[in-house]
Amino acid sequence: MAKYKTLTFAAVHMGVAFAVVGTLTGSWVLGGAVALIEPACNTLAYFLHELAWERKAQPMDKAPDAQRDPASHACSRPGKAPAALTTA
């Protein structure tokens, strides 16, 4: 999904950048250059942002067993304190 959202975001962003810079400077060549460079950088950042959110939203069933089951940790088992917590 992130790929398609990124492509549509890029198209809209390039159009806006072209119009704004072209209008402000009066140079449609400069508007075209900025419309290619700045949105390309912003689109990459947006894509990475979307990927991060998709990974954050993944269900816990894809996590390793030790992350899902608190009982599998040494600290949560009675009589099984980690070596760092035991006294010599």
C-alpha positions as CSV (number, residue, x, y, z in Angstrom):
1,M,0.0,0.0,0.0
2,A,2.9,2.4,0.8
3,K,4.1,2.1,-2.8
4,Y,0.8,3.4,-4.3
5,K,0.3,6.1,-1.7
6,T,3.9,7.3,-2.4
7,L,3.3,7.5,-6.2
8,T,0.1,9.5,-5.9
9,F,1.7,11.7,-3.2
10,A,4.7,12.4,-5.6
11,A,2.4,13.4,-8.4
12,V,0.4,15.8,-6.4
13,H,3.5,17.2,-4.7
14,M,5.3,17.8,-8.0
15,G,2.3,19.7,-9.4
16,V,2.1,21.9,-6.4
17,A,5.8,22.6,-6.3
18,F,5.8,23.5,-10.0
19,A,2.9,25.9,-9.7
20,V,4.1,27.6,-6.5
21,V,7.7,28.1,-7.6
22,G,6.7,29.1,-11.1
23,T,4.2,31.6,-9.8
24,L,6.6,33.1,-7.2
25,T,9.6,33.4,-9.4
26,G,8.0,33.9,-12.8
27,S,10.3,31.2,-14.2
28,W,8.6,28.0,-15.3
29,V,12.0,26.4,-15.9
30,L,13.0,27.0,-12.3
31,G,9.5,25.8,-11.3
32,G,10.1,22.6,-13.3
33,A,13.5,22.0,-11.8
34,V,12.3,22.5,-8.2
35,A,9.3,20.4,-9.0
36,L,11.6,17.5,-9.8
37,I,14.2,17.8,-7.1
38,E,12.4,18.8,-3.9
39,P,9.5,16.4,-4.3
40,A,11.8,13.5,-5.2
41,C,13.6,14.0,-1.8
42,N,10.3,14.5,0.0
43,T,8.8,11.4,-1.6
44,L,11.6,9.2,-0.5
45,A,11.2,10.5,3.1
46,Y,7.4,9.9,2.9
47,F,8.0,6.3,1.6
48,L,10.3,5.6,4.5
49,H,7.8,7.2,6.9
50,E,5.0,4.9,5.6
51,L,7.2,1.8,5.9
52,A,8.0,2.6,9.5
53,W,4.3,3.0,10.3
54,E,3.4,-0.3,8.5
55,R,6.0,-2.1,10.5
56,K,4.8,-0.6,13.7
57,A,1.2,-1.7,12.9
58,Q,2.2,-5.4,12.3
59,P,0.4,-7.7,14.7
60,M,2.4,-9.2,17.6
61,D,1.9,-12.8,16.1
62,K,4.8,-12.0,13.8
63,A,7.1,-11.3,16.8
64,P,9.6,-13.9,18.0
65,D,8.2,-16.2,20.8
66,A,10.3,-14.6,23.5
67,Q,8.6,-11.2,22.8
68,R,5.1,-12.7,22.8
69,D,5.3,-14.9,25.9
70,P,6.4,-13.1,29.0
71,A,6.6,-16.5,30.8
72,S,9.5,-17.5,28.6
73,H,11.7,-14.9,30.2
74,A,14.0,-16.0,33.0
75,C,12.8,-13.2,35.3
76,S,9.2,-14.4,35.2
77,R,9.9,-18.0,36.1
78,P,9.9,-18.8,39.9
79,G,13.3,-19.8,41.2
80,K,15.0,-18.9,37.9
81,A,16.6,-15.5,38.5
82,P,19.2,-14.4,35.9
83,A,22.9,-14.8,36.9
84,A,23.2,-11.0,37.1
85,L,20.7,-10.9,40.0
86,T,22.0,-13.8,42.0
87,T,24.4,-13.3,44.8
88,A,27.6,-15.3,45.0
